[in-house]
Each structure stands twice: as C-alpha cells, then as structure tokens.
Amino acid sequence: MTPITLGPITLGEGNTPLLAAPRLGERYGCELWLKWEGANPTGSFKDRGMAVATTRAVERGVTRLVCASTGNTAASCSAYAARAGIEAVIVVPAGAIASSKLVQVRAVGGRIIEIEGSFSEAFAHAEQLAAEPGSTFVNSGGSEDRIEGQMRVAAEIAERLGRVPDVVTLPYGGGGNTRAVARGFEELVGALPRLYPVEAARRPDTVASAIRITQPVHENWVHEAVERSGGAVITVSDVEILDAWKELCTLEGVFSEPASAAGIAGLAHGSGAAKECVVCIVTGHGLKDPAAVDA
C-alpha cells in the first residue's frame, strides 16, 4: 500500500450526537444527556484519538501502528492504518475480546497477535513490538496524540449544551478517556464539571469486555482529575452494568455495548444530584458485542 502523505487521516470521526434522555433522566431525577460515541466510524470514541495519532505517525514516516487492546482500540487502529495505507499489528489477551471486534480488525487487514495473560501483559508486548524500526505505539498510555484527539469531545458537549454540564460520567477501563475529557474541559472549555468515571467491581473478568482491564494505565491521572473536579470514581457490579445497559436500550433506544452503560449504572450511586445537568458519555456501539444480547 502507498501511505497517504497529504492532509489529515480521517474517516469522519467526531461531532457525534448529544441526545436528550428524558425517561432515564426522570428515573434518576436529573437532566440527562447522552453523548453517543457509538456514532463514530468504527463504532467507538477511540476513533477521535486514532485519527490524530495516525496522521502524526504518517507525518513522521511511520509504516506500522502497534497497539494492545480489549477490542475497540484494535478496531480503530486497524481501520485508520488501512485508511493511511500502512500496517496495523494488534496484541490482544487470548479469549478476552468480543469476536465482533476481532472481525473488524481482520476485515480491514489488521494483524492480530494473541498472547496468554492479561491486558497488562499484552500492553508490554505491544510496547516491545512498537520499538522496532518504522513502528509506533498508539495506545493512549503511550501516545499523547491519542489523548489530544479525544479532548475534543468536551468542547462538543459544551457547545451543544451552551454551557458546562454539572456532571460528566463515563466508563472507566484504562482511564485514557477520563484523562482526555478532563483535559478537554480544562484547556478547550475553561471549566471542569464533576467527573464520575465508573469501573467494574470485577475488572479482570467483567461482562463489560471493553473495560476488562485489571491495572488502569492512566490511574494516577484519573484520580488527580477526579479530585480537581470534586467528583469520585464509582465502582459497580456486573448486574448493575447489565441492568443499566438494558434500560439504555429499551427506554432511550440507544444500543450500546454493555461497558458503555457503566456511566448510567453510576447514576444509582448518586453521581448526579436532583435537577443537575448530567452528560453520560456512551462510548461504543452495541454491534461491538452483540453476543451480550443473548447472554
């Protein structure tokens, strides 16, 4: 393939819908909005950062993107590498990734390397591969370009609402998106809402595969951002995630993957006070993990 050399590498990411959620808002006693990131080109928020990371990699003469993934980064990395005309190598923990996400990788020509072990071990192996000539590491834990690309969601939320929401809540796996959202509000908007990242109680084997990360790479940044905002990290059970996911689907018609409903699950823990404006970032499309419907 011949790499693209002119202009940004894009598939039309960003500017995703901000949807009012009146039924869920009534249930939880707040003015609730859903930032629907499943509308991005490969079906998740990862596309925002991958577009920037891929563009800058090509500018530096890189010919191979490398990442470790629980699925969504893999799909995004492979698609943007194909768009740029370069190679993608994806390292995943064996048996831990939703099959539909691996299909996305294969469909656009990405190469999958499965290893026995956890995401942390996959991450370390990907870092080693990325040190080879012509390669670069595009996990948010090793790429400021990814964080920079994901920051823009904060400005979109503020522009659409015409104000800064009182609360932003979102799933918490590795923590890169929480870090990016906090930085986006601080640097692009100028004010930080209370942040409530929501993690699974059973991180190593949660049903929410997109946040199945035992050791969050961005943990320190997440806790610092949450403290600055006056929010908190919320921990929920798999039952709570699945219940929130079903509510999101049936009450608002938004079909996300289960992990993406973690922020909704956090509302039952008091992340949004009565009448407050709350934005839940719904991070990925339900077609990412369709098997969950029949589970």
Secondary structure by P-SEA (a helix, b strand, c coil): cccccccccccccccccccccaaaaaaaccbbbbcccccccccccaaaaaaaaaaaaaaacccbbbbccccaaaaaaaaaaaaacbbbbbbbccccccaaaaaaaaaabbbbbbbcccaaaaaaaaaaaaacccbbbccccccaaaaaaacaaaaaaaaaacccccbbbbbbccaaaaaaaaaaaacccccccbbbbbbbcccccccccccccccccaaaaaaaaaaaacbbbbbbcaaaaaaaaaaaacccccccccccccccccccccccccccbbbbbcccccccccccccc
